[in-house]
Amino acid sequence: MEGWKEVTGDVDVRFASHPRWLQLARTVVEECCSGFEIAPSSVRDLVIAVGEAVSNVMRHGYGGDRTRPVRVLCRCDGGAVEVEVWDRGCRFDPIAQPVPPLDRRSRGGRGLYLIRSTVDEVKYTREEGWNRLRLRKRLPIAAVAGERGLRVP
């Protein structure tokens, strides 16, 4: 099928919470999406959201400790791209947090604002000592149809 690359399974990467691995998390999302006909703007949105989520884990969840585990799992099911960010930091539900108004004086909340404004769904769970943040970006109908070999008028 034109525009399609064979992708087998999910992309699952684990790394230490060192800032040098932040780009790896972003690249995982880009590479996972490269196997599908996904609009560059959708990929960019996901990269921003994942970058912010992982950065928040490193800075706030782990307080700058560069040795703690982070896991990024990326999958595309045809209708959406889903990325999960896992960490063992303190329990923190970003969905339950109010997003402060963005102004030039504000020092916090920008990451949560960016995450919420760039993806379609954000879900948080705590599982066996792990924070699990699921970010989901639905694909436009044209991308889904193109992936399935259909033409959209």
N, C-alpha and C positions, 0 to 999 in steps of 0.2 A: 504494500500500500504506500503510495507516495506521501512523503512528509512524516512517515512513521519509522521509528527505529525500534528494534526489538529491545524491550526492557523486561528483565526477569526479576520478579520479586521487589521487595521494598529496599530502599536505601537506608541503612541503619548504621550510624556512626557514633562512636563513644570517644570522648576525649577529656582531658583535664581542664579545669576551669581557668586556664591561663589565657589572657587576652589574645595571645598570638593565634589561638585556635578559633577566634571569632570569625575570621574570613573563611575558615573551613566550613563552618555552619552555613554561611551564606552560599558557598560554592556547592554544597550538597543539594540545596534547593534548586539552584540554577541547573545543575547537571541532571537532577531527577526530572525537571520540567523539559529538558532538552529533547527527551524522547517522544514528546507529544507536540501537537500544534497548539501551543498556548501563546496567547498574545503577550508580547514583551511587557506591556503594562501590568498584566496579571503576575508575571514572574517577578517584576520589580517590586510590586506590592508585597508579595510573599517574602522576598529577600529582606525588605525593610522590616516586616513584622518579626521574622525569625531573628534577624540581627538584634533588634530591640529586646526580644524575649531572652536571648542568650546573654546579652550584655547585662540585663537586669539580674539574671541568675548570678553572674560573676560578681557584680558590684554589690547587690543588695542581699541576695539569697545566701551568698557565701562570704560576704563582707571583704572581698578582695583575696580570699584564700585561693591560691592558684593551683591547688592540688586536688580539688574535689571533683567528683564525676559529673559529667554532662552527657546526655544522650540526645541525638537528633534523629528522628525517624521520619522519612518522607515517602509518600505514596501518591500515586495518581490512579483513580478508579475510573477514569473516563469522563465522569461528570464533574469532578472536583479534584483539587490537589489538597492533601491533608498533611500537615507537618505536626509532629509531636515533639515537644521539648521536655525532657525529664531531668530532674535534679533532686538532690537529697538535702536541700536547704530547709530552713524553717518553713512551716506551712504558710502559704501566702496565696490567697485566691484573688487574682487581679480583676476578676469579674465583679467581685463584691466591693471593690474600691471605687469611690467616686473619682472621676477624672476632673482634676482642677482646671479652671479656665486657663487657656493658654494666653499668656501675656509675656512681655519681655522681662518682667521681674520674677516670674515663676521659675524656680529651679528644679521642680520635680513634676512628675506626671506626664511628661512628654512621651516617654516610651509607651505608657499605657494608651495614651491618645493615638499614637501612631499604629500600635497593634490593632486597636479597635476600628480605626478608620481605613485600614488597608486590607482586612480580611472580612469574609462574610459571617463566619462563626468563630467564637472563642469559647472553649469549654475547659474547665479546670476540675481535676480530681486529685485526691491524695490516696495513693495506693502503696501499702506496705512500706511506708517511710519515704516514698518518692512523690514529688510534685509532678503532675502530668498536665501540661498545657497543650491543648489541641487547637490548632489554627487551621481553618478550612476556607479555601477560596473556590467558589463555584466557577466553572468554566462557561464562557458564553456559548450559546446554542450552536453558533457557527463552528467553534472549535470542537465541540462534541461531535457534531455531524461530520466534520472533516476527518476526525479520527476514525469514524466508522465508515468512511468512504461514501458518505451521502452528500448531496449538493443542497445547499440552502439558498432559496430564491432571493 
